[in-house]
Amino acid sequence: MTTGYCVKCRTKREMKDPKSITMKNGRPATKGTCPTCGTKMFRIGKT
């Protein structure tokens, strides 16, 4: 699983439903949701 920082919980957590995306500038990133509070999570870098 992929970890990311949840801004609402202020902790690093495992992402729920992580998806690999490419940002507008061409860099890879991962997008998902926090399993605890449901806030969107985002992590820049290789997935």
N, CA, C and O atoms as a DFTB+ gen file, in Angstrom:
188 C
 N C O
     1  1       0.842      -1.201       0.000
     2  2       0.000       0.000       0.000
     3  2       0.873       1.244       0.000
     4  3       2.052       1.204       0.351
     5  1       0.277       2.319      -0.392
     6  2       0.969       3.587      -0.482
     7  2       0.606       4.459       0.713
     8  3      -0.559       4.546       1.101
     9  1       1.611       5.099       1.289
    10  2       1.355       6.004       2.397
    11  2       1.354       7.443       1.894
    12  3       1.992       7.769       0.893
    13  1       0.636       8.282       2.597
    14  2       0.585       9.694       2.277
    15  2       0.276      10.472       3.539
    16  3      -0.065       9.884       4.565
    17  1       0.392      11.795       3.474
    18  2       0.131      12.640       4.629
    19  2      -1.293      13.179       4.561
    20  3      -1.689      13.801       3.576
    21  1      -2.047      12.932       5.613
    22  2      -3.408      13.472       5.698
    23  2      -3.345      14.812       6.425
    24  3      -2.896      14.877       7.569
    25  1      -3.785      15.864       5.778
    26  2      -3.724      17.213       6.345
    27  2      -4.711      17.362       7.497
    28  3      -4.423      18.041       8.482
    29  1      -5.864      16.733       7.373
    30  2      -6.884      16.848       8.407
    31  2      -6.487      16.092       9.683
    32  3      -6.628      16.625      10.784
    33  1      -5.992      14.854       9.542
    34  2      -5.572      14.049      10.697
    35  2      -4.172      14.431      11.193
    36  3      -3.816      14.136      12.334
    37  1      -3.393      15.078      10.348
    38  2      -2.008      15.481      10.627
    39  2      -1.098      14.279      10.930
    40  3      -0.224      14.352      11.794
    41  1      -1.315      13.187      10.213
    42  2      -0.479      11.999      10.360
    43  2      -0.286      11.336       9.003
    44  3      -1.026      11.602       8.055
    45  1       0.729      10.461       8.924
    46  2       0.924       9.664       7.722
    47  2       0.052       8.426       7.843
    48  3       0.043       7.759       8.877
    49  1      -0.676       8.126       6.785
    50  2      -1.570       6.974       6.790
    51  2      -1.488       6.243       5.455
    52  3      -0.990       6.774       4.463
    53  1      -1.990       5.013       5.460
    54  2      -2.110       4.254       4.221
    55  2      -3.277       4.830       3.422
    56  3      -4.341       5.103       3.977
    57  1      -3.073       5.015       2.111
    58  2      -4.138       5.559       1.269
    59  2      -5.174       4.486       0.956
    60  3      -4.840       3.317       0.760
    61  1      -6.423       4.899       0.915
    62  2      -7.504       4.025       0.505
    63  2      -7.759       4.299      -0.978
    64  3      -7.861       5.460      -1.375
    65  1      -7.863       3.278      -1.786
    66  2      -8.071       3.382      -3.239
    67  2      -7.020       4.264      -3.917
    68  3      -7.387       5.241      -4.570
    69  1      -5.717       3.953      -3.783
    70  2      -4.693       4.777      -4.444
    71  2      -4.725       4.609      -5.959
    72  3      -4.893       3.500      -6.466
    73  1      -4.562       5.719      -6.676
    74  2      -4.551       5.719      -8.130
    75  2      -3.324       6.468      -8.624
    76  3      -3.012       7.552      -8.130
    77  1      -2.630       5.894      -9.598
    78  2      -1.475       6.558     -10.197
    79  2      -1.969       7.567     -11.214
    80  3      -2.784       7.246     -12.080
    81  1      -1.470       8.788     -11.103
    82  2      -1.842       9.843     -12.046
    83  2      -0.577      10.544     -12.537
    84  3       0.505      10.366     -11.977
    85  1      -0.731      11.341     -13.589
    86  2       0.351      12.182     -14.084
    87  2      -0.127      13.625     -13.984
    88  3      -1.203      13.969     -14.472
    89  1       0.687      14.468     -13.343
    90  2       0.320      15.871     -13.178
    91  2       0.477      16.616     -14.500
    92  3       1.027      16.073     -15.459
    93  1       0.003      17.843     -14.553
    94  2       0.070      18.650     -15.772
    95  2       1.489      18.841     -16.282
    96  3       1.712      18.921     -17.490
    97  1       2.458      18.916     -15.358
    98  2       3.848      19.115     -15.766
    99  2       4.550      17.806     -16.135
   100  3       5.738      17.814     -16.456
   101  1       3.821      16.674     -16.091
   102  2       4.379      15.397     -16.504
   103  2       4.952      14.544     -15.391
   104  3       5.379      13.417     -15.642
   105  1       4.972      15.050     -14.167
   106  2       5.520      14.283     -13.046
   107  2       4.490      13.268     -12.542
   108  3       3.291      13.546     -12.544
   109  1       4.963      12.084     -12.106
   110  2       4.031      11.080     -11.565
   111  2       3.585      11.433     -10.156
   112  3       4.307      12.101      -9.417
   113  1       2.396      10.982      -9.789
   114  2       1.859      11.230      -8.454
   115  2       0.850      10.140      -8.106
   116  3       0.438       9.363      -8.968
   117  1       0.460      10.092      -6.840
   118  2      -0.536       9.143      -6.369
   119  2      -1.645       9.914      -5.673
   120  3      -1.383      10.831      -4.894
   121  1      -2.878       9.538      -5.957
   122  2      -4.044      10.208      -5.401
   123  2      -4.899       9.158      -4.697
   124  3      -5.096       8.063      -5.223
   125  1      -5.405       9.485      -3.516
   126  2      -6.248       8.553      -2.782
   127  2      -7.038       9.270      -1.711
   128  3      -7.098      10.499      -1.693
   129  1      -7.646       8.503      -0.815
   130  2      -8.415       9.088       0.274
   131  2      -7.940       8.522       1.611
   132  3      -7.386       7.425       1.671
   133  1      -8.161       9.279       2.667
   134  2      -7.799       8.862       4.013
   135  2      -8.849       7.856       4.503
   136  3     -10.045       8.135       4.419
   137  1      -8.422       6.690       5.013
   138  2      -9.391       5.696       5.477
   139  2     -10.134       6.112       6.752
   140  3     -11.210       5.586       7.035
   141  1      -9.574       7.046       7.518
   142  2     -10.190       7.462       8.777
   143  2     -11.218       8.573       8.582
   144  3     -12.361       8.452       9.022
   145  1     -10.802       9.668       7.914
   146  2     -11.690      10.830       7.819
   147  2     -12.270      11.048       6.419
   148  3     -13.214      11.823       6.267
   149  1     -11.725      10.380       5.391
   150  2     -12.270      10.499       4.036
   151  2     -11.740      11.680       3.246
   152  3     -12.222      11.934       2.142
   153  1     -10.762      12.415       3.771
   154  2     -10.171      13.554       3.075
   155  2      -9.292      13.062       1.929
   156  3      -8.688      11.994       2.022
   157  1      -9.220      13.840       0.847
   158  2      -8.363      13.474      -0.270
   159  2      -6.894      13.577       0.140
   160  3      -6.487      14.524       0.813
   161  1      -6.103      12.577      -0.282
   162  2      -4.674      12.564       0.003
   163  2      -3.927      12.588      -1.321
   164  3      -4.446      12.126      -2.337
   165  1      -2.722      13.118      -1.318
   166  2      -1.947      13.292      -2.531
   167  2      -0.489      13.093      -2.204
   168  3      -0.002      13.575      -1.182
   169  1       0.214      12.377      -3.076
   170  2       1.657      12.186      -2.891
   171  2       2.358      12.309      -4.234
   172  3       2.033      11.602      -5.187
   173  1       3.324      13.218      -4.294
   174  2       4.087      13.436      -5.510
   175  2       5.260      12.463      -5.528
   176  3       5.911      12.249      -4.506
   177  1       5.523      11.883      -6.677
   178  2       6.656      10.965      -6.834
   179  2       6.241       9.652      -7.450
   180  3       5.065       9.412      -7.725
   181  1       7.232       8.806      -7.661
   182  2       6.998       7.516      -8.282
   183  2       6.057       6.660      -7.444
   184  3       6.108       6.694      -6.215
   185  1       5.201       5.894      -8.109
   186  2       4.215       5.081      -7.377
   187  2       4.575       3.611      -7.409
   188  3       3.856       2.786      -6.844
